[in-house]
Amino acid sequence: MAGGMKYAALLVLMASLLAAEADAQSPSSSTPVAVLAALPPAERQAHEELIALRVAIQAAFNKVGASGKVEDMEALLKFVHPDCLLTAMNGQSARGKQGILEYFNRHMINKDHSIAKVQHEFEADHLSILLSPDIAINRGTSMGTYSFTDGAEFVVNCRWTATMARKDGAWTVIAFQFGPSIFDNPVVDALKGWIYKGVGIAGVAGLLAGLLIGRRRRTEASTKA
């Protein structure tokens, strides 16, 4: 009985340690709270605000990505600097809130738009690098799920880089760029599939054409004979 009680107590202790380790992680990032607590107050506050900004942007981005509503896009744009530069997943670029809104309308609102739904999960590689008290840069990974109006769906893993600036007491994004891989990319893989399929079809067509031409020539030769 005593041995059983000791074993149960050990399990409780292990569970408590695991819970404490989980609690030591910020719910909004993978950065341990202890790391932030060790920073000078002003620097810690800046990082906490930047982490909160990334979490809020992801929530707003995914909300508009699911709804496709302009009013939800307006909620996302409040985190964007008036002169923000965006390089999107497809390589197109936009400048400022109006340019980003036009890009959104073109791909999710206007007639013949291509994207039905998009969701992203953004992770930062590390705490933002503070170039000054009001300028920060960061990088990370993102897994994006794109659903298209033609029924196609792709999951794309990519890199991102961002520059943030504090304006009127609040952090905003002044530049953001997606960096999908050209080697590990489902869109590229799909294109490869179509290329290989096209080559195969062309090969079969060429073979059939050759057979028909050969048969015609033999028929003409036998007729002349």
Secondary structure by P-SEA (a helix, b strand, c coil): caaaaaaaaaaaaaaaaaaaaaaaccccccccaaaaaaccaaaaaaaaaaaaaaaaaaaaaaaaaacccaaaaaaaacccccbbbbbcccccccccaaaaaaaaaaccccccccccbbbbbbbbccccccccccbbbbcbbbbbbbbccccbbbbbbbcccbbbbbcccbbbbcbbbbbbbccccaaaaaaaaaaaaaaaaaaaaaaaaaaaaaaaaaaaaaaac
